[in-house]
Amino acid sequence: MIFCDSHTHLYADEFSGDIDAVMNRANEAGVSHLFIPNVDSETIDPMMNLSSCFRGICHPMAGLHPTSVRGNYKKELEAVVKSLDTSREKLVAIGEIGIDLYWDKTFEREQREAFIFQLDLSAEHDLPVVIHTRNSMDLALEIIEERNDPSLRGVFHCFSGDINQANRAISLGFYLGIGGVITYKNSGLQVVVEKTNLEHLLLETDSPWLPPVPHRGERNEPAYIPLVAAKVAEIKKISIAEVAETTTKNSLLLFQIHS
């Protein structure tokens, strides 16, 4: 079986000591493609270096994470634009972008502006978007709905909404990113996965965070994708092979990887 990890931060410091071992474990688990979202200007070089070392396996993105939006956000967005214009590696998406109102609403206006700016970048460069939402799902959906742009496409990473929000996202042409949270007993995500067609789902880890059971409390990594797939298969009463085949096809289609 072949899997994709549609969202992993493998350039994070948590992987600095054993990245080769992490990549070997991913390969042994059948995880053949890893999609790497950016955070801000400080992570561009580490992300690009990782992608150069594992070309054809690690696929980088350009984006400004909402929790990195501060008073200097326009300068940070300039770094995103520059990376799109000068990247030595093929960038497969605009991400990780979005709105996060969980910890702090101080820069809500700036987050909205950065989100809209990067949606425009996705249209300009004909790239999908990878969207982070926390306490902001309806707001992000409303912004996309108001744009009424059928060319917009992407994934709501680490989807945590309800079935109505899931259906709104799908109707707009977006996938739902499903990770380790699906294995958590009281996440509520199981209902969404049960009622959502597999053709609308991507698998992800968001590593090094949000590890699936039985690895809660540990560092997450791409080799754990089969655990996510197994839970999806259990919920939908289908084989893990079917989950692997369809979600891998979905990821490769969204990010335009020919493999």
Secondary structure, DSSP 8 states (H G I E B T S, - for coil): --EEES-B-TTSGGGTTTHHHHHHHHHHTTEEEEEE---STTTHHHHHHHHHHTTTTEEE-B---GGG--TTHHHHHHHHHHHHHH-SS----EEEEEEE-SS--TTHHHHHHHHHHHHHHHHHHT--EEEEEES-HHHHHHHHHHHT-TT--EEETT----HHHHHHHHHTTEEEEE-GGGGSTT-SHHHHHHHS-GGGEEE---BTSS--TT-TTS---GGGHHHHHHHHHHHHTS-HHHHHHHHHHHHHHHTT---
